[in-house]
Amino acid sequence: MSEITGARRRRRRSDAERSAAAVLDAAVRVLGRHPDATVEEVAAAAGVTRQTVYAHYPSRPLLVAAVVDRITAEVVAALDTDMESGTALEALLRWLDVIWRLMDRYPLLLHPSVTAVDPADSDRLHAPVTEGLEKLIRRGRADGEFDGVLDPAWLISATIALGHAAGGEVAAGRMTTDQAATALRHSIVRVYGAREP
């Protein structure tokens, strides 16, 4: 292979990587806020054609999965704050605030196309987020702040279900974002058997 041919291939690969990155960035912006947006809208936001989007992501579900993975990484990074300082309850409330802000920023996380996945996919999607929550629950139980009777796995499932319920109320227009956030905080504190701050 000549130096010129190798340089052309590297340039094409680099162009393709930039194009794929632009598509995913646009999809996070567009689908994250408007889960029912079309592939054409994503393509327009990325400044590419619809065919280019499909060249990188052969189907809409694959594009949505890539967007969810990117948002999940953002959630994990946001949760990688100091969850060890203060009481377990204070850390739990900070955890809930971070999660709620991101769910409010990305309605896609509560959209049926994401929430109606099979249990194995749901576990995979939630695992990076719930690992830190499980540590927090164990700390709260060890310190006597949280109910020691309920299993951590149950508390995690209840937390996820309540988060989805709060998002569903906002989506249905029955609650404002602030009302749902307050209801979620109070509900979680009660489920965990902790005292209201």
N, C-alpha and C positions, 0 to 999 in steps of 0.2 A: 504494500500500500504506500503510495507516495505521500509526502508531507502535505501537499495541497489537498488530496482526497481526505486525509485524516483531519485536517483543519476544517474542511467543509462539514464532515460528519459531526465533529465536536460543536460547530456553530449551529447545525440543525438540531442537535440534541439540546443545546443550551436554549435555542429558540422555543423548542417544544416544552422544556421545563418551565420557561417563563410564561408560556401560554397556559399551561396546566395550572400554574400558581395563580395567574390572573383569573382563570375560570373559578377556581376554588374560593379565592378571596371574594369575588363578586357573588358567588352562590351563598357564602356565609352571610354577606350583607343582605342580599335579596331574600333568600329562603329563610334565613334566621328570623327576619322580621315579618315576612309574608309567606307563610308555609305553602300557600296555594299558588304562588307565583309560577309562571311557566318557564320552560327551558329557554324560550325566546327572550324573556325578560332578563334571565341570567346572562345570556349571550350578549344582549345589548349593554348591560352593566359592565361586562368584561371587555367590551369593544371587539368581540369576535363574532363569528357566524354560529348559527345553531349547530351546524355540522362539526365545527371545531369543538364545541362542548361535548357532543357525542363521541368525538374521536378520543377524548380523554376519559369520559364517563359514558359508556355505551347505553346506559338506561337512567331514567330519572331516579329510581330507587338507589342506584349506585352513587349518584351524585348526592342525594339526601344523606346516605350513609357516610360519605366523606365529610359532608358538612357537620353532621352530628359528631363524628370523631374529632374534627377540629374544635368544635365548641366544647366538647368534653375535655379536651386538653386545656382549653382556656379556663374551664371550671376548676380542674385539678390545680392549675397554676395559681388561680385566685384563692383556692383553699389552702395553698401551701404557705399560709401566713402563720403567725404564732398562735397555734391552738393549745399550747401548753401553759400559757400564762393565765393567771386568774383562776377562778373556780371552774369546775367542769361545766356548770350551768352557764357561766359567762362565755366560755368557749363555744358551747352549743348554740347560744343565741347569736354569736358572731358567725358561726357556721351557717345558721339559717339565713342570716342577713345576706351573706355572700351568695348562697344558692338562690334566694328569692330575687335578688337584683339581676342575676344572670338569666333566670327563668323569665323575668319581666322583659329583659333586653332581647331574649331569643324565644319568642312564642313557639317556634318550631319544636322546642323541647317538650311541649305539652300537646302537640298536634297529634291527632289519631294515627297519622302515618308513622309516627315514631313510637307512641305509647301502645299501639296495638300490635306490637311485635311478639313473637313467641317467647316464653319464659327464659329460654337459654340466651337469646339475644338481649333480652331485658337485663339479665344478670351481667352479661358482658358489658353493656352500656353503663350500668350503674356501678360496677365493681371499682373503677378508679376513684369514684367519689365516696363510696360507702366504706372503703377500707379505713380512711381517716375517721369516719363517724364511729366505726366499731371501736377503735382505740379510745375515742372520747367517751363512749358509753362505758367501756370497761373501767376507765379512770373514775368516772362519776359513780359507778357502783362501788368501786373499791373505797372511795372517799365517803360513801354513804349519802351522796347527793341525789342519786337516782335509785329508784326502786330496784332492789336486788332480786326480786322474784321473777320479773319478766326477762326472758331470754334476749340477748343482744340482737339475734337474727330477727326476732319478732319486732323489736323496737325499730330496727332499720326498715323492715317492710312497712310498718305503720307510718314511719316518717315519709317514705316514698309515696305511699297512698295518700296521705294528708297533703303532701306537696302537690300531687296531681289534682286532688279535689279542689284545693285553693286556686290553682291555675284554671281549672274548669269553671269555677264560679266567676272568675274575672272574664274568661272567654265568653261566657253566656250572658254577661252584662248584669249579673245579680249582685256583684260586689265590685267595689273599686280595688285597685291594686293595694292601696293602703289598708283597706278593711280586710282584704284577704291575708295580707302579711301579718296583721295583728291577730287575726283568728288562728292562723297557722302557728304563730309563736305560742299563744295561750294553749292551744290544743296539744302541741308537742310537749310543753312543760308539764301538762297534766298527764299525758300518756307516760312520760318518763318518771312520774311520781316525784317530781321536784317541786320545791316551793317557788311560788311566783316571786320574782325579784322586786 
